[in-house]
Amino acid sequence: MKIYYRSSLIGLVMLTILLLGVVVNAQKGGPVRKQCVEQYPDPNGKCVIDQCKAQCAKNRKGGLARCIDTGKGHMQCRCDYHC
């Protein structure tokens, strides 16, 4: 009889911990939105951050503009936004 109560108590504790973990996970927020990227190449291989920000803001509301190095000293404007 003692073994039955002990195993059911352990099962109850494990279930409680599992459910608390699910609740905590659910409260952190919804699913992560997918991140998309749009690139604006410059024929000269240069990136002016102010122009990059303006173009990104014009095309994608709430986009994050930045200049990235594509290699060989060429820079490119990149706009990261939520799909």
N, C-alpha and C positions, 0 to 999 in steps of 0.2 A: 504494500500500500504506500509506503514512504517513497519508493522509486517512482511510482505513477505521479504523485504530486510534484516531486522534484523535476521530472522531465516536462510536465505540463507548465510548470513555473518558468523553466528555462525557455521553452517555446514561446511563452507569453512575453518574456523579456526581449527575446530576439525579434519577435513581431513588432513590438513597440519601438525598438531601435530602428527597424526597417521603415516603419511608417513615419517616424520623425525625420528620417533622412529624405524621404520622398517629399514631405511637406516643406522642408528647408529648401530643397532643390526647386520646388514649384514657386516659392516666394522670391527666388533670385531674379526672375524675369522670364519672359517668353523666349521663343526660339531666336537664335542669332540670325539677323538678316544677312543675306548673301552680299558680298562685296564685289562690285564690278569696277573695271578699269577702262578708261578711255585715254588714248594717247594722241597728242597733237605734235607731230614731227615738224621741225623747222628745217627748211632747205639748207640753211647755213650751219646747222648743228649747234645753235646757241639757244639758250633758254633764259628769257627775262621773266623773273618771278612775278612781277606786277602784271605783265601781259598774260602769263599763264593763269594767274588767279582770276583775271577778268574773263578769259575765255572759258574757264571751267565753271565759273559762276553763271555765265550766260547760257551754257549748254546743259549743265547739271546743277539743279538747285541743291544746296547743301553739300556739294562736292568738295573734296580736299585736294588742292592743287599743290604740286611740287615738281621741282626739276630733278631729273635723275640722269646719271651718266650711263650712256648706252655703250660705252667702250670707245677707245681710240680718241678720247677727248671730246666726243660729241655729247651734247646735252639734249634732253627731250622733255617736253612738258607732259605731265601725267596727272590725270584727274581720277581720284578714287571716290566712288559714290555707292550708295545702297541701291541695289536693283529693285 
